[in-house]
Amino acid sequence: MESYRLHGETMTQVRTSSRSSQETEQRPRGRILVVDDEIIIRESLAEFLQNEGYEVVTACSAEEALGAIRDSAAPFDVLLCDVQLPGMDGLELLNAVKQESPETLVIMITAFATVENAVACFQAGAHDYLMKPIIFDDLLHKIHHLTEYRTLCRENAMLRRQLALLQADAPEIIGCSPAIRAVLEQAKKVGPTPSNVLIVGESGTGKELVARTIHQHSHARDKKFVAINCAALPRDLLESQLFGHRRGAFTGAERNHEGLFQAAGDGTLFLDEIGEMDVGLQAKLLRAIEQKEVLPVGATEPVAINCRIIAASNQDLAKAVEEGRFRRDLYYRLNVVTIHVPPLRERREDIPLLVEHFIAKHCRNMGRPPVCIDNAAMQILLAAPWKGNVRELENAIQRALVMCEGDCIRPEDLPPYLTGKNERLPHVGDNLREALKVYERMHIQRVLSQCRDKREAARRLGLSISSLYRRLDELGLKGDDLD
């Protein structure tokens, strides 16, 4: 194979490589977008890279390149981009590509090399920098180096996630944004300490995953991690679940029952949605934390406990304290260290990673080959408000995989409320009461699908739990999966 040096509209042969055609055929393939306003450079690069086994698309301007990226079903592996372009220049295109296709590796090319120019490219997010005249072997080396490095990073990340699954029996927190990295750093720092931790954040942000991360970095990592949702159980049942009960303590108590404080042993007890706990039960929890002992229902002698407490809430507990809904002394006992988990809308750069994770997870569960997601669908996901946070995103991906008939998720596969297309209402004629009833049924169904349990759904709907049950019955809805 021959190597060439390109500059302006001239191309001169500089040396011959001994690389065989067999080696060329064995080289991993990839998709490359070449952007240069000089036709001789653009076409020569395309011909060379195609001979090396790559699929190549060319563009003479930044605007044309962005159109190619948006029309492409899958992201380009590499973008080769001239700094000097008519209209939108190369740096502006680089910034746009980081938003449109963050997985694409970018190599900037320039005939006017300066230190300031190079620094500007790297600060804007370029992965490498190449000066004209272009030496093809140097270009090929840079492409191979970047793509192999990215492959190794992906494999390394996958191995780390698999190791986390084996060690912590829980999925790893997915994300590389500054906001989620700060959460992980806090979790790792507080892990080895015995301090109680309060995790706050909106519903669906992954508070339990943060609690599991703390446990995994604690000295009790090989002990039990026990979790309970305090909003999912009525007061009496929650008390029995937490503290245990003795035989005959109440109707149906046919044998002694060990509570979760005892079941956790020397491990970690995670109390999710602690703000929903009855005020009277909060007093028993406070004593358990302070005295390191619990009194099972119907017992006369306390039982010693030694587990660590991690609590979580999607409420403003400080406000609940001022309103008398939460004990001040318990709040300060739990709130030794507070970790705030940001909502998904504050870490949108993590959405592509989460989408990749959920696609792989649910394709595996469905027993189907992995699929990709096109740029248009990804842009919709990046722009969505995600009031249900990561849980809502996973629900959307799972629904998209059910609707997707090919090997790529497209906008029409996403839930209609994300694409701005409303679900079609059944024909109800002109009767306003009937129309409102149909809409109410659809609205409650959507909220239920985004919530973990009916108590959470009732809060979001602005109803009491009893009113929600009554509306479900009247509308013929069950929602049994949320019980």
C-alpha positions in Angstrom: 0.0 0.0 0.0 1.3 3.5 -0.8 1.4 6.4 1.6 0.8 10.0 0.5 1.3 13.5 1.8 -1.6 15.8 1.2 -1.4 19.6 1.1 -3.8 22.0 -0.6 -4.6 20.6 -4.0 -1.4 18.6 -4.3 -0.7 15.0 -3.4 2.8 13.5 -3.5 3.9 9.9 -2.8 6.4 9.8 0.1 6.9 6.1 0.8 5.6 2.5 0.3 4.3 0.5 3.2 4.8 -3.3 3.4 1.3 -3.7 4.8 -0.4 -6.7 3.1 -4.0 -6.7 1.7 -4.7 -9.6 4.1 -3.9 -7.4 7.1 -6.1 -4.7 5.7 -9.0 -7.1 5.4 -8.6 -8.2 9.0 -8.5 -4.7 10.4 -11.7 -3.8 12.3 -14.1 -1.7 10.3 -15.7 1.6 11.3 -17.7 4.6 10.0 -15.8 7.8 9.4 -17.1 11.2 8.4 -14.7 13.4 6.5 -15.3 17.2 6.5 -13.2 19.5 4.3 -14.0 22.2 1.8 -11.1 21.2 -0.5 -12.4 18.5 -2.8 -9.0 16.9 -3.6 -8.3 16.4 0.1 -11.8 15.2 0.9 -11.9 12.6 -1.9 -8.4 11.4 -1.4 -9.0 10.8 2.3 -12.2 9.0 1.5 -10.5 6.8 -1.1 -7.6 5.9 1.2 -9.9 5.1 4.2 -12.3 3.0 2.1 -9.3 1.0 0.8 -8.4 0.4 4.5 -11.8 -1.1 5.1 -13.7 1.8 6.5 -17.1 3.1 5.5 -16.7 6.8 4.7 -19.1 9.7 4.3 -17.9 13.1 3.1 -19.1 16.6 3.6 -17.9 20.0 2.3 -19.2 22.1 5.1 -20.1 21.9 8.8 -23.8 22.3 8.0 -23.7 19.3 5.6 -21.8 17.3 8.2 -24.4 17.9 10.9 -27.1 16.8 8.4 -25.2 13.6 7.8 -24.9 13.0 11.6 -28.6 13.6 12.2 -29.6 11.4 9.3 -27.3 8.6 10.3 -29.0 5.6 12.0 -25.9 5.0 14.2 -23.2 7.4 15.3 -20.0 7.8 13.3 -16.9 6.3 15.0 -14.6 9.1 13.9 -15.0 12.6 12.5 -12.1 14.1 10.5 -12.7 17.8 10.4 -10.9 20.8 8.9 -10.6 23.8 11.3 -11.1 26.3 8.5 -14.5 25.8 6.9 -16.9 28.2 5.1 -19.8 29.3 7.2 -19.7 27.4 10.5 -16.1 26.7 11.3 -14.6 23.5 12.5 -14.6 24.5 16.2 -18.3 25.3 16.0 -18.9 22.0 14.4 -16.9 20.2 17.1 -19.1 21.8 19.8 -22.3 20.8 17.9 -21.0 17.2 17.4 -20.3 16.8 21.2 -24.0 17.5 21.7 -25.4 15.6 18.7 -23.1 12.5 18.8 -21.0 12.4 22.0 -19.6 9.0 21.2 -17.9 10.1 18.0 -14.1 10.6 18.2 -13.0 13.9 16.7 -9.7 14.5 14.9 -9.2 18.2 13.9 -7.1 19.0 10.8 -5.5 22.4 10.0 -3.0 23.9 7.7 -2.4 26.8 10.1 -1.0 25.2 13.2 -0.5 27.3 16.2 -0.3 26.5 19.9 -3.4 28.6 20.5 -5.3 26.8 17.8 -4.3 23.4 19.2 -5.3 24.4 22.7 -8.7 25.6 21.5 -9.4 22.3 19.8 -8.5 20.2 22.8 -10.5 22.5 25.2 -13.5 22.1 22.9 -13.3 18.4 23.2 -11.2 17.2 20.2 -9.5 13.8 20.8 -6.5 14.5 18.5 -5.0 17.1 16.2 -3.4 16.7 12.8 -1.5 19.2 10.7 -1.4 19.5 7.0 0.2 18.2 4.8 -1.5 15.0 5.9 0.6 11.8 6.1 -1.8 9.0 5.7 0.1 6.5 7.8 0.1 9.0 10.7 -3.6 9.5 10.2 -4.3 5.8 10.2 -2.2 5.4 13.4 -4.2 8.1 15.2 -7.5 6.5 14.1 -6.4 3.0 15.2 -5.1 4.4 18.5 -8.3 6.2 19.4 -10.7 3.5 18.4 -8.7 0.8 20.2 -8.5 3.0 23.3 -12.3 3.5 23.2 -12.8 -0.2 22.8 -10.6 -1.0 25.8 -12.4 1.7 27.9 -15.8 0.2 27.0 -14.6 -3.4 27.8 -13.1 -2.1 31.1 -16.3 -0.4 32.1 -18.3 -3.5 31.3 -15.9 -5.7 33.4 -16.2 -3.2 36.3 -20.0 -3.3 36.1 -20.0 -7.1 36.0 -17.6 -7.2 39.0 -19.9 -4.8 40.9 -22.9 -7.1 40.2 -21.0 -10.0 41.7 -19.6 -8.1 44.7 -22.6 -5.9 45.6 -25.4 -7.9 44.2 -26.7 -4.7 42.7 -26.3 -2.7 39.5 -23.6 -0.1 39.4 -24.6 3.6 39.3 -24.4 4.5 35.6 -23.0 7.9 34.8 -19.9 10.0 34.4 -21.3 13.6 34.9 -19.7 15.8 37.5 -23.0 15.6 39.5 -23.1 11.8 39.8 -19.3 11.6 40.3 -19.7 13.9 43.3 -22.4 11.6 44.7 -20.1 8.5 44.2 -17.2 10.3 45.9 -19.3 11.1 48.9 -20.6 7.5 49.0 -17.1 6.1 48.9 -15.8 8.5 51.5 -18.6 7.9 54.0 -18.7 4.1 53.4 -15.9 3.1 55.8 -17.2 5.2 58.6 -20.0 4.1 61.1 -22.0 7.3 60.5 -25.7 7.2 59.7 -26.5 8.6 56.3 -29.5 10.4 54.9 -29.9 10.2 51.1 -32.3 12.8 49.6 -33.6 13.2 46.0 -36.6 12.9 43.8 -38.4 9.6 43.3 -36.6 7.4 40.7 -33.2 9.0 41.0 -31.5 5.8 42.4 -31.2 6.5 46.1 -31.1 2.8 46.9 -28.2 2.3 44.5 -26.3 5.0 46.4 -27.1 3.2 49.7 -25.8 0.0 48.2 -22.6 1.8 47.0 -22.1 3.0 50.6 -22.5 -0.5 51.9 -20.1 -1.9 49.3 -17.4 0.5 50.5 -18.0 -0.1 54.2 -16.3 -2.6 56.5 -19.6 -4.6 56.4 -19.4 -5.2 52.6 -19.6 -8.9 53.1 -22.6 -8.6 55.5 -26.2 -8.3 54.6 -27.8 -5.3 53.0 -31.5 -5.2 53.9 -33.9 -2.6 52.4 -37.5 -1.7 53.2 -39.9 1.0 51.7 -41.5 2.7 54.7 -44.3 4.1 52.4 -45.3 0.7 51.2 -46.7 -0.7 54.5 -49.3 0.5 57.1 -48.0 1.5 60.5 -48.7 -1.8 62.4 -47.2 -4.0 59.7 -44.2 -1.8 59.3 -43.5 -1.9 63.1 -43.6 -5.7 63.0 -41.4 -5.8 59.9 -38.8 -3.5 61.5 -38.7 -4.6 65.1 -40.2 -8.1 64.9 -43.0 -9.6 67.1 -43.6 -12.4 69.6 -46.1 -15.2 69.2 -49.6 -14.2 70.2 -48.8 -10.4 70.0 -51.7 -9.9 67.7 -54.2 -12.0 65.7 -52.3 -14.1 63.2 -49.0 -14.0 65.0 -48.6 -17.7 65.3 -44.8 -17.7 65.8 -42.0 -15.4 66.8 -40.8 -13.1 63.9 -37.4 -11.6 63.6 -37.5 -8.0 62.5 -35.3 -6.4 59.8 -33.1 -4.8 62.4 -32.1 -8.2 63.6 -32.1 -9.7 60.1 -29.5 -7.1 59.0 -27.1 -8.3 61.7 -23.8 -6.5 61.5 -24.7 -5.2 58.0 -26.8 -2.3 56.7 -30.5 -1.5 57.0 -31.8 0.8 54.4 -35.0 2.7 55.3 -36.4 4.1 52.0 -39.0 6.9 52.1 -38.4 7.5 55.8 -40.6 10.7 55.6 -43.7 8.5 55.3 -43.2 6.8 58.7 -45.8 7.4 61.3 -44.7 9.9 64.0 -45.4 7.4 66.8 -43.2 4.8 65.1 -40.5 7.4 64.7 -40.1 7.4 68.5 -39.3 3.6 68.5 -36.9 4.1 65.6 -35.1 6.9 67.5 -34.7 4.6 70.6 -33.4 1.8 68.4 -30.7 4.1 67.0 -29.7 5.6 70.3 -29.8 2.5 72.5 -28.7 0.0 69.8 -31.7 -2.3 70.8 -35.2 -3.0 69.6 -38.4 -4.1 71.5 -40.3 -6.6 69.3 -44.1 -6.2 69.4 -45.5 -8.2 72.3 -42.0 -8.6 73.9 -41.0 -7.5 77.4 -37.2 -7.6 76.9 -35.3 -5.6 74.3 -33.0 -7.3 71.7 -29.5 -5.9 70.9 -28.9 -4.8 67.3 -25.7 -3.7 65.5 -26.6 -2.7 62.0 -25.9 0.6 60.3 -28.8 2.8 59.3 -29.1 4.5 55.9 -32.3 6.4 55.3 -33.7 8.0 52.2 -36.5 10.4 51.4 -37.9 12.3 48.4 -39.4 14.9 50.8 -37.9 18.0 52.4 -37.4 16.5 55.9 -36.3 19.8 57.3 -39.6 21.3 56.3 -41.4 18.2 57.6 -39.7 18.9 61.0 -41.0 22.5 61.1 -44.5 21.3 60.2 -44.4 18.7 63.0 -44.6 15.7 60.6 -41.1 14.4 61.5 -39.3 14.3 64.8 -36.5 16.8 65.1 -34.4 14.5 67.2 -34.7 11.7 64.8 -33.9 14.0 61.9 -30.6 14.9 63.4 -29.8 11.3 64.3 -30.3 10.3 60.7 -28.8 13.4 59.2 -25.2 12.9 60.2 -24.1 12.9 56.6 -26.5 14.0 53.8 -26.1 12.9 50.2 -28.2 14.6 47.5 -28.9 12.5 44.4 -29.5 14.9 41.5 -32.5 14.5 39.2 -31.9 13.2 35.7 -32.6 16.6 34.1 -29.5 17.9 36.0 -27.2 15.2 34.5 -28.4 14.9 31.0 -24.9 13.9 29.8 -25.5 10.5 31.5 -28.5 9.7 29.4 -26.7 8.0 26.5 -24.8 5.8 29.0 -28.1 4.9 30.8 -29.8 4.2 27.5 -27.0 1.9 26.4 -27.2 0.1 29.8 -31.0 -0.3 29.7 -31.0 -1.5 26.1 -28.4 -4.2 26.9 -30.3 -5.2 30.1 -33.7 -5.5 28.5 -32.5 -7.1 25.3 -30.9 -9.7 27.4 -34.1 -10.2 29.5 -36.1 -10.5 26.3 -33.7 -12.9 24.7 -33.2 -10.7 21.6 -30.0 -9.4 20.0 -28.8 -5.9 21.1 -30.2 -3.0 19.1 -29.0 0.6 18.5 -30.8 3.9 18.8 -30.9 6.5 16.1 -29.8 10.1 16.6 -33.4 11.5 16.4 -34.6 9.2 19.2 -31.6 10.0 21.3 -32.2 13.7 20.9 -35.8 13.3 22.1 -34.5 11.4 25.2 -31.9 14.1 25.9 -34.5 16.8 25.8 -37.3 15.1 27.8 -38.1 16.6 31.3 -37.9 13.1 33.0 -40.1 13.9 36.0 -39.9 10.2 36.9 -36.1 10.4 36.5 -34.0 7.2 35.8 -37.0 4.9 36.5 -39.1 6.7 33.9 -36.2 6.5 31.4 -35.9 2.7 31.9 -39.7 2.4 31.4 -39.4 4.3 28.2 -36.6 2.1 26.9 -38.4 -1.1 27.8 -41.5 0.2 26.0 -39.4 1.2 22.9 -37.9 -2.3 22.7 -41.3 -3.9 22.8 -42.5 -1.6 19.9 -39.2 -1.7 17.9 -39.5 -4.2 15.0 -36.0 -3.7 13.5 -32.5 -3.4 14.9 -32.7 0.3 15.8 -35.0 2.3 18.1 -36.6 5.2 16.3 -38.8 8.1 17.5 -42.0 6.3 16.7 -41.0 3.5 19.1 -40.8 5.9 22.1 -43.8 6.6 24.3 -46.1 9.1 22.6 -45.9 11.6 25.4 -42.2 12.0 24.8 -42.6 12.7 21.1 -45.5 15.1 21.5 -48.0 12.7 20.0 -50.9 12.2 22.3 -52.4 8.8 22.8 -55.6 8.6 20.7 -58.7 8.9 22.8 -61.5 6.5 22.2 -64.5 8.0 20.5 -66.9 9.2 23.3 -69.2 11.5 21.4 -70.0 14.9 22.7 -70.6 14.0 26.4 -68.2 16.0 28.4 -68.5 13.9 31.5 -67.6 10.7 29.6 -64.7 12.4 27.8 -63.2 13.6 31.2 -63.6 10.1 32.6 -61.6 8.6 29.7 -58.9 11.2 30.0 -58.7 10.7 33.8 -58.3 6.9 33.3 -55.4 7.4 30.9 -53.8 10.0 33.1 -53.9 7.8 36.2 -52.6 4.8 34.2 -49.6 6.9 33.0 -48.8 8.1 36.5 -49.1 4.6 38.0 -46.6 3.3 35.4 -44.0 5.8 36.5 -44.4 5.2 40.3 -43.0 2.5 42.6 -46.2 2.1 44.6 -49.7 3.6 45.0 -48.8 5.9 47.8 -46.3 7.7 45.6 -48.8 7.8 42.8 -51.4 9.3 45.1 -49.0 12.0 46.1 -48.3 12.9 42.5 -52.0 12.9 41.7 -52.8 15.1 44.7 -55.1 12.4 46.2 -55.3 10.6 49.5 -54.5 6.9 49.2 -58.1 6.0 50.0 -59.3 8.4 47.2 -56.9 6.8 44.8 -58.2 3.3 45.5 -61.8 4.6 45.1 -61.0 6.2 41.7 -59.2 3.0 40.6 -62.3 1.0 41.4 -64.6 3.4 39.7 -62.5 3.5 36.6 -62.0 -0.2 36.4 -58.2 0.0 37.0 -56.3 -2.5 39.2 -52.7 -1.4 39.3 -51.9 -4.7 41.2 -48.3 -4.5 40.2 -47.8 -1.5 42.4 -49.2 -3.1 45.6 
